[in-house]
Amino acid sequence: MKNLIITHGDVDGVICAAIIKARVERIGEDIDVVFTQPFLINRIDYSSYDKVFVLDIAANNKNLQMTKDFINHLGQKLVMWGDHHKGWGNVPTDERFIIDDKAKSCASVIAREMSPEIQSWIEAANAVDSRQGTTELGTLLDQSSKVDLSDNSVRYYAIDFLLNKNNGSLLYQKQREYITIENKTKVLVCKGQLIEGVFVIDTRGETGFDRTQLFMLGYKQSPFVVVLGELNENIETTIATNLLNINLVDVFGLSSGAPFRVGLDGDMVQMAIKKLTCLR
């Protein structure tokens, strides 16, 4: 029996993959892992697999039909789809879908066992994904993966580290390298501008910085941070807030996404500022 995990490449997605991989390997079956994002999921080739687990992948708010089509094409191969993002109301689901859009992480949604080790994984996923608090494990996984976001080998290594298959030396090495990225991020934040109460950072043409930390540092200037940058060679505007009573998915009329951070195609900075100013 051939199994496949399709998961997000962030800390929560890595931890989700480790949880499911541990369960499958305990029953003597092999399982592969691929990393993707909601708007790229239709590029995954799962044809040679018998069972597929989809983890920490939201409904595609840029093309909801893509998500629906992908689910239909998977058919009975789909064993589980676990997620914690908003936007599933318009997607037909069944008992295979474990969705809790109020959860801090997908890992906390799919975890069925709470041994001390698994509990530390959940706490790490919760801290990193919700941006509330920190844990040593969460910081290690987060920083080590950001030295080269295109390097999935670090993510595979992290899964094996969680499963006690290596000593984590590569992760600690990458974490030490992260200091250069951290410094570049601080420089970009220093170039940011406070416009009508919204902190705006322009990252177009820039590389080697930590997008998440841009927002965390930006919050020291305003509870609303807008980052203009590039994603897959296209201009994208990312809007974030640390206000728990604000749901950006609703504010910007999107079909799905995380309530505290959303992405819009193109340069939408002025539109975002106008909408966010009305919330203050």
C-alpha positions, 0 to 999 in steps of 0.5 A, a space after each residue: 500500500 503506497 501512502 502520500 502526505 500532501 502538506 504545507 511547508 511551514 512548521 505546522 505542516 511539518 509537524 502534521 506530516 510527522 504525526 501522520 508519518 509516525 502513525 502509518 509507519 507503526 503499522 508497517 507501511 511506507 509513506 512519502 511527503 510532498 510540500 505545497 500551498 493551496 494555490 499549487 495543490 493541483 500540480 501534485 501527481 498522486 496517481 501512483 499512490 493508494 492513500 493520500 493525506 492532505 494536511 494544513 492546506 486551506 481551500 484556495 481563496 484565489 480559485 475555490 473551484 481548484 480545491 473542489 476539483 482536486 478533491 473530486 479527482 482524489 476520490 476514494 484515495 483521500 483518507 484525511 484532509 486536516 485543516 484549521 483555516 477559514 473558508 470551508 463553508 462553500 466546499 462539500 466535505 464529508 467525515 474524512 475532513 477534520 476541520 476546525 477553523 478556531 484551532 491555533 494549528 492543524 497539528 492540534 486538530 489532527 493529533 489523537 494522542 497526547 503523549 508528552 512528546 506529541 504535546 511538545 509538537 502541538 505547543 510548537 505548532 500552536 506558537 509558530 502558527 498563531 504567533 502567540 508565544 514561543 517554544 524552543 522546538 518551534 523556534 528551531 524548526 521555524 528558523 532552520 527552515 527559513 535559511 533557504 525556503 526552496 530547500 525541502 531537504 531541511 523540512 524532510 530532515 525536520 520530520 525525521 528529527 521529530 521521529 528520532 531518526 537523526 540528532 538535529 545537527 543540520 537544524 542547529 546549523 541552519 538556525 545559526 545561519 539564520 542570523 544573516 536573515 534576521 539582520 536583513 529583516 531588521 533593515 527592511 523594517 527600518 525602511 518601512 513607513 507608517 501611512 495613516 496608521 498602517 505600517 507598510 513595508 516594500 520588499 520588491 526586489 529583496 531576498 534573504 529576509 524572514 517574511 513572518 518576522 517582518 510582520 512581528 517587528 512591524 506590529 511594534 509600529 502598528 497592529 496593521 502591517 502591509 507588505 508589498 512583495 513578490 510571490 512566484 514572480 508576481 506582485 502580491 500584497 500581504 496584509 496582517 494584523 495582531 488584533 484577535 477581534 479582526 478577521 481579515 478574510 471577512 474584511 477583504 471579502 475573501 473566500 478562505 484563508 487565515 484571519 490574521 494574514 491574507 494575500 492579494 494579487 498585485 499592488 493593493 497597498 492603497 486599497 488595503 490602507 483605506 480598508 484598514 483605516 476604517 477599522 481603527 
